[in-house]
Amino acid sequence: MKKHKKIIVFILTMLVASVFSSCERIKSYLPATEDAEQKDAGFIESRENELFAYDVYNDYIAITKYKSKEPNVVIPAEIDEKPVTTIASLAFHKNEIPVRITLPRTLTTIKSSGFYCCTKLEELIVPDTVTYIGDRAFAWCTSLTRIQLPKGLTEIPEYAFNNCISLQKIEVPATVTKIGARSFSWCSAMKRIELPSSVTSIGKKAFMSCDALEYAIIPSSVTEVGEGVFDYCPSLTVVADEGSTMFRYINENSYTGTTEKPPEESIEESEESSEQSAEE
């Protein structure tokens, strides 16, 4: 009976999460300050060209929509003689065209849900000029296999990669201090995550339902841990230093843990990944 109750609770949890994260309902949960209809200070007018819809501000351009049918997207550094600095909220929401997107080095901001449910997107390199990434920025990008995050990023926001079911590997920059709630939940292809020693906080259910996750290497710098961080990760071993906050957490929550760090990715695997990238 207890086993059946656990199964029912799990199914209900999945259904609720699906409702709150679905591509159809995302607009209902955007903060008012980042709603698609809300314009920031300095807004002049909205314009379009053959590739993009965009908002013109006093000293920058914000991309609001991609209009073309070309799957390889190159966002220019400048439009109308102003730098492109911002990907607006919902700019690529439910856009099933882009496979690869090249972002300019003028970019500084990716707002909430900027690439939400961009389901064909496979690869993205975020330039180091980007200092802010909003909640759900890449959530439900179900084809995303590779992303490079900017070196100066300080936070992985809530739901950032939620349900990125094809994401196999990600390197968290050494400047990140906070891993947001559900930021990697349902990343079911990811096998290993290693957090840098800059991280001090991990939000609730951050890695929930990462089915293939084998190792989560957590530094002793982490002093705040939310509930259910590693729930429903059946293959996982958490690596933590003895006496650390995470070491106590895994024991209190009956997660499988060890103090022994697993070997790094083999040379063969690295070469294979490089060859695949070169072929692409």
C-alpha positions as CSV (number, residue, x, y, z in Angstrom):
1,M,0.0,0.0,0.0
2,K,2.8,2.4,0.9
3,K,4.5,1.7,-2.4
4,H,1.3,2.4,-4.3
5,K,0.9,5.7,-2.4
6,K,4.5,6.8,-3.4
7,I,3.8,6.0,-7.0
8,I,0.6,8.1,-6.9
9,V,2.4,11.0,-5.3
10,F,5.1,10.9,-7.9
11,I,2.6,10.9,-10.8
12,L,0.8,13.8,-9.3
13,T,4.0,15.7,-8.8
14,M,4.9,15.1,-12.5
15,L,1.5,16.3,-13.6
16,V,1.6,19.5,-11.5
17,A,5.1,20.3,-12.7
18,S,4.0,19.8,-16.3
19,V,1.1,22.3,-15.8
20,F,3.4,24.9,-14.3
21,S,6.1,24.5,-16.9
22,S,4.2,23.8,-20.1
23,C,4.8,25.8,-23.2
24,E,1.2,26.8,-23.4
25,R,0.9,28.3,-19.9
26,I,4.2,30.1,-19.5
27,K,2.8,33.6,-20.0
28,S,0.7,33.3,-16.9
29,Y,3.7,32.9,-14.7
30,L,6.0,35.6,-16.0
31,P,6.8,38.4,-13.5
32,A,4.9,41.6,-14.4
33,T,8.1,43.5,-14.9
34,E,9.1,41.0,-17.7
35,D,5.8,40.5,-19.4
36,A,6.0,40.7,-23.2
37,E,3.7,43.8,-23.0
38,Q,5.8,45.6,-20.5
39,K,8.5,47.9,-21.9
40,D,11.6,49.0,-20.0
41,A,12.6,52.6,-19.5
42,G,13.9,54.3,-22.6
43,F,11.6,52.4,-25.0
44,I,11.1,54.3,-28.3
45,E,9.2,52.0,-30.6
46,S,8.8,48.5,-32.0
47,R,10.1,47.7,-35.5
48,E,10.6,44.7,-37.8
49,N,13.0,43.7,-40.6
50,E,13.0,40.5,-42.7
51,L,14.5,38.5,-39.9
52,F,13.5,39.9,-36.6
53,A,10.9,41.9,-34.7
54,Y,12.7,44.2,-32.2
55,D,12.2,47.0,-29.8
56,V,14.2,50.2,-30.1
57,Y,15.5,51.8,-26.9
58,N,17.5,55.0,-26.4
59,D,20.8,53.2,-26.6
60,Y,20.1,49.6,-27.5
61,I,18.0,47.0,-29.3
62,A,16.0,44.1,-27.8
63,I,15.1,41.2,-30.1
64,T,11.5,40.3,-29.5
65,K,10.8,37.6,-32.3
66,Y,12.6,35.6,-35.0
67,K,10.6,35.7,-38.2
68,S,12.7,33.7,-40.8
69,K,12.5,30.0,-41.7
70,E,16.3,29.7,-41.7
71,P,17.3,27.2,-39.0
72,N,20.8,28.7,-38.5
73,V,20.2,32.0,-36.8
74,V,22.8,34.7,-36.6
75,I,21.7,37.6,-34.4
76,P,23.6,40.7,-35.5
77,A,25.7,42.9,-33.2
78,E,23.9,46.0,-34.4
79,I,20.6,47.0,-35.8
80,D,19.6,50.5,-36.9
81,E,23.1,51.6,-35.7
82,K,22.4,50.5,-32.2
83,P,24.0,47.5,-30.3
84,V,21.8,44.4,-29.8
85,T,22.1,43.8,-26.1
86,T,18.9,42.0,-25.1
87,I,16.9,38.9,-25.9
88,A,13.4,39.8,-24.7
89,S,11.0,37.6,-22.7
90,L,9.4,35.0,-25.0
91,A,11.5,36.1,-28.0
92,F,11.9,32.5,-29.2
93,H,9.0,31.0,-27.3
94,K,7.6,27.9,-29.1
95,N,9.7,28.7,-32.2
96,E,10.4,25.4,-33.9
97,I,12.7,26.7,-36.6
98,P,16.1,27.5,-35.0
99,V,18.6,24.7,-34.7
100,R,21.7,26.8,-34.0
101,I,21.7,30.4,-32.8
102,T,24.8,32.6,-32.9
103,L,24.6,35.4,-30.3
104,P,26.6,38.6,-30.7
105,R,29.3,39.8,-28.2
106,T,27.2,43.0,-27.7
107,L,24.6,40.9,-25.8
108,T,24.3,41.4,-22.0
109,T,20.8,40.2,-21.1
110,I,18.6,37.1,-21.8
111,K,15.3,37.8,-20.1
112,S,12.9,35.3,-18.5
113,S,11.8,32.6,-20.9
114,G,13.8,34.1,-23.8
115,F,14.3,30.7,-25.4
116,Y,11.5,28.8,-23.6
117,C,10.2,25.8,-25.6
118,C,12.5,26.5,-28.5
119,T,12.2,22.8,-29.2
120,K,14.5,22.3,-32.2
121,L,17.5,24.3,-30.8
122,E,20.4,21.9,-30.5
123,E,23.4,24.1,-29.6
124,L,24.0,27.5,-28.1
125,I,27.1,29.4,-27.0
126,V,26.3,32.3,-24.7
127,P,29.0,35.0,-25.0
128,D,30.9,36.1,-21.9
129,T,29.4,39.6,-22.3
130,V,26.1,38.2,-20.9
131,T,25.7,39.0,-17.2
132,Y,22.0,38.3,-16.7
133,I,19.9,35.2,-17.6
134,G,16.3,35.2,-16.4
135,D,14.2,32.3,-15.0
136,R,13.1,29.6,-17.5
137,A,15.5,31.0,-20.1
138,F,16.1,27.7,-21.8
139,A,13.4,25.5,-20.2
140,W,11.8,22.9,-22.4
141,C,14.5,23.2,-25.1
142,T,14.1,19.5,-25.6
143,S,16.6,19.1,-28.4
144,L,19.4,21.1,-26.7
145,T,22.5,18.9,-26.3
146,R,25.2,21.6,-25.7
147,I,25.3,25.0,-24.2
148,Q,28.2,27.1,-23.1
149,L,27.5,29.6,-20.3
150,P,29.3,33.0,-19.9
151,K,32.2,33.0,-17.5
152,G,31.0,35.9,-15.4
153,L,27.5,34.5,-14.7
154,T,26.7,34.5,-10.9
155,E,23.5,32.5,-10.9
156,I,21.8,29.6,-12.6
157,P,18.2,30.9,-12.3
158,E,15.1,28.9,-11.4
159,Y,13.9,26.5,-14.0
160,A,16.7,27.6,-16.3
161,F,17.1,24.2,-18.0
162,N,14.0,22.4,-16.7
163,N,13.0,19.5,-19.0
164,C,16.0,19.9,-21.3
165,I,15.9,16.2,-21.9
166,S,18.7,16.0,-24.4
167,L,21.2,18.1,-22.5
168,Q,24.1,15.7,-21.8
169,K,26.7,17.9,-20.2
170,I,27.1,21.4,-18.9
171,E,30.0,23.3,-17.3
172,V,28.9,25.6,-14.5
173,P,31.1,28.8,-14.6
174,A,33.5,29.3,-11.6
175,T,31.7,32.6,-10.8
176,V,28.3,31.1,-10.1
177,T,27.2,31.2,-6.4
178,K,23.6,30.0,-6.7
179,I,21.8,27.1,-8.4
180,G,18.1,28.0,-8.6
181,A,15.1,25.8,-7.8
182,R,14.4,23.1,-10.4
183,S,17.1,24.6,-12.6
184,F,18.1,21.2,-14.0
185,S,15.0,19.1,-13.1
186,W,14.1,16.5,-15.7
187,C,17.5,16.8,-17.5
188,S,17.2,13.1,-18.1
189,A,20.3,12.7,-20.4
190,M,22.8,14.4,-18.1
191,K,25.2,11.9,-16.5
192,R,27.5,14.1,-14.4
193,I,27.4,17.5,-12.9
194,E,30.3,19.2,-11.0
195,L,29.7,22.4,-9.2
196,P,32.6,24.9,-8.7
197,S,33.7,26.0,-5.2
198,S,32.0,29.4,-5.8
199,V,28.6,27.8,-5.3
200,T,27.1,28.4,-1.8
201,S,23.4,27.7,-2.4
202,I,21.3,25.0,-4.2
203,G,17.6,25.5,-4.6
204,K,14.8,22.9,-4.0
205,K,14.5,20.1,-6.5
206,A,17.3,21.5,-8.5
207,F,18.3,18.1,-10.0
208,M,15.0,16.2,-9.5
209,S,14.2,13.4,-12.0
210,C,17.6,13.4,-13.7
211,D,17.2,9.8,-14.5
212,A,20.7,9.2,-16.0
213,L,22.6,11.3,-13.5
214,E,25.4,9.1,-12.1
215,Y,27.5,11.7,-10.2
216,A,26.8,15.0,-8.6
217,I,30.1,16.5,-7.3
218,I,29.2,19.1,-4.7
219,P,31.9,21.4,-3.0
220,S,32.0,22.1,0.7
221,S,31.3,25.7,-0.1
222,V,27.6,24.8,-0.4
223,T,25.9,25.8,2.9
224,E,22.3,26.1,1.8
225,V,20.4,23.2,0.3
226,G,16.7,23.1,-0.6
227,E,14.4,20.1,-0.2
228,G,14.3,17.2,-2.6
229,V,17.4,18.4,-4.6
230,F,18.1,14.9,-5.9
231,D,14.7,13.2,-5.7
232,Y,14.0,10.6,-8.3
233,C,17.6,10.2,-9.5
234,P,17.8,6.4,-9.3
235,S,21.4,6.1,-10.6
236,L,23.0,8.9,-8.6
237,T,25.9,9.0,-6.2
238,V,26.5,12.3,-4.6
239,V,30.1,13.2,-4.0
240,A,30.7,15.4,-0.9
241,D,33.4,16.2,1.6
242,E,33.0,14.5,5.0
243,G,31.5,16.9,7.5
244,S,30.2,19.3,4.9
245,T,26.6,20.6,4.6
246,M,26.0,18.4,1.6
247,F,27.5,15.3,3.4
248,R,25.0,15.8,6.2
249,Y,22.2,16.4,3.8
250,I,22.7,13.2,1.8
251,N,22.8,11.2,5.0
252,E,19.7,12.9,6.4
253,N,17.8,12.3,3.2
254,S,19.0,8.8,2.4
255,Y,20.7,9.6,-0.9
256,T,23.6,7.5,-2.0
257,G,26.9,9.3,-1.2
258,T,30.6,9.0,-1.2
259,T,33.7,11.1,-0.4
260,E,35.6,9.6,-3.3
261,K,35.6,11.7,-6.5
262,P,35.1,9.6,-9.6
263,P,37.7,9.8,-12.4
264,E,37.5,12.6,-14.9
265,E,36.0,12.1,-18.4
266,S,38.2,9.7,-20.4
267,I,40.4,11.0,-23.2
268,E,38.5,8.8,-25.6
269,E,35.2,10.3,-24.6
270,S,36.6,13.8,-25.0
271,E,38.0,13.1,-28.4
272,E,34.7,11.5,-29.5
273,S,32.8,14.7,-28.4
274,S,35.3,16.9,-30.2
275,E,34.9,14.9,-33.4
276,Q,31.1,15.1,-33.3
277,S,31.3,18.8,-32.8
278,A,33.7,19.2,-35.8
279,E,31.4,17.1,-38.0
280,E,28.4,19.3,-37.1
